Amino acid sequence: MSKTLATVAMLLGVIAILLGAYVVFVQGDNAGIVAIVVGVIALVLPRVAGKNRGNNAR
């Protein structure tokens, strides 16, 4: 995974987590938990992909 793509994925992950937190706390809907989980996966995925390739997504 290229560094730019990894950065975009991480930014989307952060946005998904923030949206999920907003939905859970402001609207009291459990659907926000799904958004938080998706955000965490989007944050972790670039790191895992980089490690698997052996050069740390550089």
N, C-alpha and C positions, 0 to 999 in steps of 0.2 A: 504494500500500500504506500502510495507516495505521501510525502510529508504534508502537502497541501490538502490532500484528501483526508488524511488523518486529522488535521486541524479542523476542517469543515465538519467531520463526523463528531468531534469533541464539542464543537460549538453547538451543533444540533442537539447533542446529548444534554448539555447544560440548559438549553432552551426547553427541552422536553421535561427535565426535572423541575424547572421553575414553573412551567405551566401546570404540571401535575400537582405541585405543592399548592398552587393557587386554587385549583379545582377542589382539592381535598379540604383545605382550611377555610376558604371563602364560601364555597358552595356546598361543602359537606358531602360531596359525592365520591364514592369509592372508585369511580372510573379514573380519577387522578392517580391512583396507585399504579395503574397500568402504564400511564405516561412516565411515572418516575422510574419504573422497571425498565422501560424502553430507553430512557435517558441514560441509566446506569450501563446498560448493554452497549449503547453507542459510545460511551466514554471508555469502556474497557476494551472493546473490540480492536481499535487501532493499535493499542499497546500489545495485545495478544498476537495480532497479525504481524507486527514488527518483530516481536521476539521469535516467532516461529520461523521467520525468514532469516534470522540470525544477525541482521545489521541494524536492529532497533528502529525501523521505519525512517531511515535517513535517506 
